[in-house]
Amino acid sequence: MATINFLYRSTKDKANLHLRLLYRFNENDFVIGANTKFEVLKDYWNNQHKKRVFKKTNNVDELNQIQDIKAKQNDVDNELNKIENHILNAFNSVNPDKVNKGWLQTQIDLYYNPVKVIEVMPTELINYIETYKEDRRNEVTESTIKKCNVVRELLKRYQTEIVKTLLLTDIDTEFKKDFENYCITQNYAPNTISRTIRFIKTICIHAKSKKEDVNPDLYNIKVKYYKVDSIHLTFDEIQKIENIQKDKLTESLENAKDWLIISCYTGQRVSDFLRFTNKMIRIEDGKSFIEFTQKKTDKIMTVPVHPKVIEILNKRNGMFPYAISDQKYNDYIKTVCEIAEITQMVYGSKKTETAPESGIFRKETKEYRKCDLVTSHIGRRSFASNFYGTIPTSLLINITGHSTETMFLTYIGKSNKDLAKETHKYFK
């Protein structure tokens, strides 16, 4: 076992302390010394540092002097403890027969000038996803973290299939083709595959910005998005929901019904509108607005309160419906729409389990009852679809929070041909 002592060995009034390492090895005692770079006054070291008991006094000046000495002792002790721990840790990690005066001086020098560890960026794609998350930790959203985790797990399964660890430099157009084919065999929807490939490309571009090597073919990767027949509730269907007789609904279903109507007239995500409270409402010039921060994008939103929403608030004494979980809301609104007889057969996609008790769900596209396709997102899509063409798109985007008009039009499934047809209305 090794011990360390500190000594003042200079004749000068101020000097660096001398460190002495004492240890026993092979039945022999060893003492090795070297100078530190910690400087103290000779008078302090000999007359004050080792003096820990002070006489009792009521003299203010003497009390202040004692406090100053105690503070100095603590500072010196803290530094010497750090040096001691550094040397003892180094000693415990080396064979004692390698220890000598040169070794000890090197360890002291390393204490003051530690070797800088150069951070090595991972070159494996899956590992770099974690680097991407960490680098953007101050701006990354909960949904992005979830996306990172989902893509990482999918890539792990793909790597198992191809028996290969993917590197950043492996991501090229050939990877894209093979990865697409794999995802198709796993019953992933076309747009899900496209979004995943686009995200993988984003990860690699981020790596490129950090001076990491990527495949030159990366920038030739293009993805195609497919038009999806997304359902929404028309104004007539929303009216049918409003007109449901109260005795047909439990309190929970009535609560969910009101949230559904609110979502259809505010155009917000379920992660936002289920958090609405009366404290978020601001009234200005006789007009009501809801002010909040979008959970997904962190955007500060000011949304006008539609008269239909005001009707619900008035019915509830100025309060929004009580909060429920996303899952319960999803379940309840399907029942609400069934009671409202929104049961016509429509073509759409619904997540189904690939095999009984497999725990693996994929979207299956076919005809379903419309009420069975209703999810928590339908209110936002209904708002965007119903008011498109009657409210200027720029104002709708301001409410939904879409970044661009292109994103908004893609969201409601409008193609260039659709836009051309609608333009004819203005020619008349």
C-alpha positions in Angstrom: 0.0 0.0 0.0 1.3 3.4 -0.9 1.1 6.7 1.0 1.9 10.3 0.1 3.4 13.1 2.1 3.9 16.7 1.2 7.0 18.6 2.4 8.3 22.2 2.3 12.0 21.7 1.5 13.1 25.1 0.2 15.0 27.9 2.0 13.0 30.4 0.1 10.0 32.2 1.6 7.7 30.9 -1.2 8.2 27.6 -3.1 6.6 24.6 -4.6 5.7 21.7 -2.3 7.7 18.5 -2.5 5.8 15.2 -2.9 7.1 12.1 -1.3 5.7 8.6 -2.4 6.2 5.8 0.2 5.4 2.2 -0.6 6.6 -1.4 0.1 7.4 -3.9 -2.6 9.1 -7.3 -2.4 9.6 -6.9 1.4 11.5 -3.6 0.7 10.5 0.0 1.6 10.8 2.7 -1.0 10.7 6.5 -0.8 10.6 8.5 -4.0 10.3 12.3 -4.2 9.5 14.9 -6.8 8.4 18.5 -6.9 4.8 19.6 -7.5 3.8 22.9 -9.1 1.7 23.9 -6.1 3.3 26.9 -4.4 2.8 28.1 -0.8 4.4 30.5 1.6 6.9 28.9 4.0 5.4 30.8 7.0 1.9 29.5 6.2 3.1 25.9 5.8 5.1 25.8 8.9 3.0 27.9 11.2 -0.6 27.8 10.0 -1.4 24.8 7.7 -0.8 22.1 10.4 -2.4 24.2 13.1 -6.1 23.1 13.3 -7.0 24.1 16.9 -7.4 27.8 17.5 -7.7 29.6 20.8 -11.2 30.8 21.7 -11.6 34.6 21.3 -14.3 37.2 21.0 -12.1 39.7 19.2 -13.6 40.4 15.8 -10.2 40.9 14.1 -8.9 37.7 15.5 -12.1 35.8 14.5 -11.8 37.1 10.9 -8.2 36.1 10.8 -9.0 32.6 12.0 -11.7 32.3 9.3 -9.3 33.4 6.6 -6.8 30.7 7.8 -9.4 28.0 7.8 -10.5 28.9 4.3 -6.9 28.8 3.1 -6.4 25.4 4.8 -9.5 24.0 3.0 -8.3 25.3 -0.4 -4.8 23.8 0.1 -6.3 20.5 1.4 -8.6 20.2 -1.6 -5.7 20.7 -4.1 -3.3 18.3 -2.3 -6.1 15.7 -2.1 -6.5 15.9 -5.9 -2.8 15.5 -6.5 -2.6 12.6 -4.0 -5.6 10.8 -5.6 -4.1 11.2 -9.1 -0.7 9.7 -8.1 -2.2 6.8 -6.1 -4.5 5.9 -8.9 -1.6 5.9 -11.3 0.5 3.8 -8.9 -2.3 1.3 -8.4 -2.5 0.7 -12.2 1.2 0.0 -12.8 3.7 -2.7 -11.7 5.7 -1.2 -8.7 9.0 -2.3 -10.3 8.3 0.3 -13.0 8.1 3.1 -10.4 11.0 5.5 -10.1 11.7 9.2 -9.7 11.2 9.7 -13.5 7.9 7.9 -13.4 6.7 10.0 -10.4 7.7 13.3 -12.1 5.9 12.2 -15.3 2.7 11.5 -13.3 2.9 15.0 -11.6 3.3 16.6 -15.1 0.3 14.6 -16.4 -1.8 16.0 -13.5 -1.1 19.5 -14.7 -1.2 18.7 -18.4 -3.4 15.6 -18.9 -3.4 13.8 -22.2 -6.3 15.1 -24.3 -8.6 12.3 -25.4 -9.5 12.8 -29.1 -13.2 11.9 -29.6 -13.6 9.4 -32.4 -16.8 9.6 -34.3 -18.5 6.2 -34.9 -18.4 5.1 -38.5 -21.2 2.5 -38.1 -24.6 3.9 -39.2 -26.5 2.6 -36.1 -23.9 4.0 -33.7 -23.9 7.3 -35.4 -27.6 7.7 -34.9 -26.8 8.1 -31.1 -24.2 10.7 -32.0 -26.8 12.6 -34.1 -29.2 12.6 -31.1 -26.6 13.8 -28.7 -25.3 16.5 -31.0 -28.8 17.9 -31.4 -29.9 17.3 -27.9 -30.9 21.0 -27.4 -33.1 21.1 -30.4 -34.3 17.5 -30.9 -37.9 16.8 -30.2 -39.6 13.8 -28.5 -40.9 12.7 -31.9 -37.4 12.9 -33.4 -36.0 10.7 -30.6 -38.8 8.2 -31.2 -38.0 8.2 -34.9 -34.3 7.6 -34.2 -35.2 4.7 -32.0 -37.6 3.1 -34.5 -35.2 3.5 -37.5 -32.3 2.1 -35.4 -34.3 -1.0 -34.5 -35.4 -1.5 -38.2 -31.7 -1.2 -39.3 -30.7 -3.8 -36.7 -33.2 -6.2 -38.2 -32.0 -5.4 -41.7 -28.4 -5.9 -40.7 -29.3 -9.4 -39.3 -30.9 -10.2 -42.6 -27.9 -9.2 -44.8 -25.3 -10.4 -42.2 -23.4 -7.1 -42.4 -22.8 -4.1 -40.2 -23.7 -1.0 -42.2 -21.1 1.8 -42.3 -21.9 5.4 -43.2 -20.0 4.8 -46.4 -22.4 2.0 -47.4 -25.4 4.3 -47.8 -25.8 4.7 -51.6 -28.4 4.0 -54.3 -27.7 0.3 -54.1 -28.4 0.3 -50.4 -31.6 2.2 -51.1 -32.9 -0.5 -53.5 -32.0 -3.4 -51.3 -33.4 -1.8 -48.2 -36.6 -0.9 -50.0 -37.0 -4.6 -51.0 -36.4 -5.7 -47.5 -39.0 -3.3 -46.1 -41.5 -4.5 -48.7 -41.1 -8.1 -47.6 -41.8 -6.9 -44.0 -45.1 -5.3 -45.2 -44.1 -1.7 -44.5 -46.2 0.9 -46.3 -44.5 2.7 -49.3 -44.5 6.1 -47.6 -43.1 4.7 -44.4 -40.2 3.2 -46.4 -39.6 6.6 -48.1 -39.6 8.5 -44.8 -37.2 6.0 -43.3 -34.7 6.3 -46.2 -35.0 10.1 -46.2 -34.2 10.1 -42.5 -31.2 7.8 -43.0 -29.9 10.2 -45.6 -30.3 13.0 -43.2 -28.2 11.2 -40.6 -25.4 10.7 -43.2 -25.5 14.3 -44.3 -25.1 15.3 -40.6 -22.1 13.0 -40.4 -20.7 14.7 -43.5 -21.0 18.1 -41.8 -18.8 16.6 -39.0 -16.1 15.7 -41.5 -17.0 12.0 -41.6 -16.6 10.0 -44.7 -19.9 9.2 -46.6 -20.5 7.6 -49.9 -20.4 10.1 -52.8 -23.5 8.4 -54.2 -25.4 9.5 -51.1 -26.8 12.6 -52.8 -28.2 10.6 -55.7 -30.7 8.9 -53.4 -34.2 10.1 -54.2 -37.4 9.0 -52.5 -40.9 9.1 -53.9 -44.0 9.8 -51.8 -47.3 8.2 -52.8 -50.7 9.9 -52.6 -52.7 8.3 -49.9 -56.5 8.4 -49.7 -56.6 9.8 -46.1 -60.0 10.1 -44.6 -61.5 13.1 -42.9 -64.8 14.1 -41.4 -66.9 16.3 -43.6 -68.9 19.2 -42.1 -72.1 17.1 -42.5 -70.5 14.2 -40.6 -69.3 16.6 -37.9 -72.8 17.9 -37.6 -74.1 14.3 -37.2 -71.6 13.9 -34.3 -72.8 17.1 -32.7 -76.5 16.0 -33.0 -76.0 12.7 -31.2 -78.6 12.5 -28.4 -77.0 12.8 -25.0 -78.7 9.7 -23.6 -76.8 7.6 -26.2 -73.4 8.6 -24.7 -71.7 7.9 -21.5 -70.0 10.7 -19.7 -66.6 9.5 -21.1 -68.0 9.3 -24.7 -69.6 12.8 -24.4 -66.2 14.1 -23.2 -64.4 12.5 -26.2 -67.1 13.8 -28.6 -66.5 17.4 -27.5 -62.7 16.9 -27.8 -63.3 15.5 -31.4 -65.3 18.6 -32.4 -62.7 20.9 -30.9 -60.0 19.2 -32.9 -62.0 19.6 -36.1 -62.2 23.3 -35.6 -58.7 24.0 -34.2 -56.6 21.8 -36.5 -54.1 20.8 -33.8 -52.4 17.5 -33.0 -53.7 15.3 -30.3 -50.5 16.0 -28.3 -51.6 19.7 -28.2 -55.4 20.0 -28.1 -55.8 17.5 -25.2 -53.7 19.9 -23.2 -56.0 22.9 -23.8 -57.2 24.7 -20.7 -59.1 27.9 -20.2 -55.9 29.5 -19.0 -54.6 29.3 -22.6 -57.4 31.5 -23.9 -56.7 35.2 -24.5 -59.4 37.7 -25.5 -58.5 40.7 -27.6 -60.9 43.2 -29.3 -63.7 40.8 -28.4 -62.1 37.9 -30.2 -60.8 34.7 -28.5 -57.5 33.0 -29.2 -55.8 29.9 -27.8 -52.1 30.5 -27.1 -49.8 27.5 -26.6 -46.5 25.9 -27.7 -46.7 22.9 -30.0 -45.2 19.9 -28.4 -43.8 18.4 -31.6 -42.3 21.5 -33.2 -41.9 23.8 -30.1 -43.6 26.5 -32.1 -45.5 29.2 -30.2 -49.0 29.1 -31.6 -51.9 31.6 -31.6 -55.1 29.9 -32.9 -58.4 31.7 -33.3 -61.3 30.1 -31.4 -64.1 28.9 -33.7 -67.7 29.6 -32.7 -68.2 25.8 -32.4 -65.5 25.6 -29.8 -67.0 28.5 -27.9 -70.3 26.6 -27.9 -68.6 23.7 -26.1 -66.9 26.0 -23.7 -70.2 27.7 -22.9 -71.8 24.4 -22.3 -69.0 23.5 -19.9 -69.0 26.8 -18.0 -66.0 28.1 -19.8 -63.9 24.9 -19.3 -62.5 22.5 -21.8 -63.4 18.8 -21.5 -61.4 16.9 -19.0 -58.1 15.5 -20.1 -57.8 11.8 -21.2 -55.0 9.7 -22.6 -54.4 9.5 -26.3 -55.2 5.8 -26.3 -58.6 6.2 -24.6 -59.4 9.1 -26.9 -58.6 7.0 -30.0 -60.9 4.2 -28.7 -63.8 6.5 -27.6 -64.0 8.5 -30.9 -64.4 5.3 -32.9 -67.4 4.5 -30.8 -68.7 8.1 -31.1 -68.6 7.9 -34.9 -70.3 4.5 -34.9 -73.1 5.9 -32.8 -73.3 8.9 -35.2 -73.8 6.3 -38.0 -70.6 7.2 -39.9 -70.3 3.6 -41.0 -70.1 3.7 -44.8 -67.5 1.5 -46.3 -64.4 3.5 -47.4 -61.0 2.5 -48.8 -58.2 3.2 -46.2 -55.3 1.9 -44.2 -55.5 0.4 -40.7 -52.8 -1.1 -38.5 -53.3 -4.9 -38.0 -51.3 -7.5 -36.4 -49.3 -9.5 -38.9 -49.9 -12.8 -37.0 -51.9 -13.6 -33.8 -50.0 -12.5 -30.7 -46.9 -11.5 -32.8 -46.8 -8.0 -31.5 -45.9 -6.8 -35.0 -48.3 -4.4 -36.6 -48.4 -3.2 -40.2 -50.8 -1.0 -42.1 -53.3 -3.0 -44.3 -55.1 -1.1 -47.0 -58.6 -2.2 -48.0 -62.2 -1.3 -47.4 -63.3 -0.6 -43.8 -66.2 1.0 -42.0 -65.3 4.7 -41.8 -65.8 4.8 -38.1 -63.1 2.1 -37.7 -60.6 4.2 -39.5 -61.1 7.2 -37.3 -58.0 8.1 -35.2 -56.9 11.0 -33.0 -55.4 12.6 -36.1 -58.7 12.9 -38.0 -59.7 16.2 -36.5 -56.5 18.0 -37.7 -56.9 16.6 -41.2 -60.6 17.4 -41.2 -59.8 21.0 -40.4 -57.2 21.4 -43.1 -59.4 19.6 -45.7 -62.7 21.3 -44.9 -61.4 24.8 -44.8 -59.1 24.5 -47.8 -60.4 26.7 -50.6 -62.6 28.8 -48.3 -59.8 30.2 -46.1 -56.5 31.4 -47.7 -53.9 28.7 -47.5 -51.4 31.0 -45.9 -53.8 31.5 -43.0 -54.5 27.8 -42.7 -50.8 27.1 -42.5 -50.5 29.6 -39.8 -53.0 27.6 -37.8 -51.8 24.1 -38.5 -48.2 25.0 -38.1 -47.0 23.4 -41.4 -43.6 24.8 -42.5 -44.5 25.2 -46.2 -47.5 25.3 -48.5 -46.1 22.2 -50.2 -46.1 20.3 -47.0 -49.6 21.4 -46.3 -50.9 20.4 -49.7 -49.2 17.0 -49.5 -50.8 16.6 -46.1 -54.3 17.0 -47.4 -53.5 15.0 -50.5 -53.6 17.7 -53.2 -51.7 17.0 -56.4 -50.8 19.5 -59.1 -53.7 18.2 -61.2 -56.1 18.8 -58.2 -54.8 22.4 -58.0 -55.2 23.0 -61.7 -58.8 21.8 -61.5 -59.5 24.1 -58.6 -58.0 27.1 -60.4 -60.7 26.8 -63.0 -63.2 28.1 -60.4 -61.4 31.4 -60.5 -61.6 31.6 -64.3 -65.3 31.7 -64.0 
